[in-house]
Amino acid sequence: MEDVRKESSVLQFPDWQGEFEAAMRENDQRQRPERFQALKAAILLRLKAKTSRPPGAVEWIALNDAINLLKVLRSESSGFPDRHRG
């Protein structure tokens, strides 16, 4: 698996966007769950850090979009609606 952190210098939100980009580029169905889990962990870490470094409006929108897309992709890759996962 490539090191997504090496791209952080060009990312607007390097705390989590590298994992997002890697998850979106992953074509191997066997690796997708791992990518999705890494993205989920990166987003959760960023949200936990919000008290010390709160996201601006643009990052909140990007985080929300990433979370919603993650839900859709996880649902599609499992073949079933993902109603009970967060």
Residue, then its C-alpha position, 0 to 999 in steps of 0.5 A: m500500500e502506498d504511503v498517502r502521507k507523501e502527498s500531504s503537501v498538496l492536499q487542502f486537508p492533509d489530516w484525512q484527505g490523503e486517505f480519502e484520495a487513496a480510497m477513491r483510487e483503490n480498484d482492488q475490491r479486496q483492498r477497499p475495506e482496508r482503505f475505507q477503514a483507514l479513511k474512517a479512522a483518519i476522519l474520526l481522528r480529525l473530528k476528535a482534534k476539532t477542539s484544538r483545531p476546529p475545521g473551517a466551513v469548507e473543511w466541514i463541507a468536505l468532511n461531510d461529503a467524504i463521510n457520505l461518499l464513504k457510506v455509499l461506497r461501503s454499501e456498494s462494495s458490500g452489495f447491500p444498503d449500509r443503513h446501520r453503519g456510521 
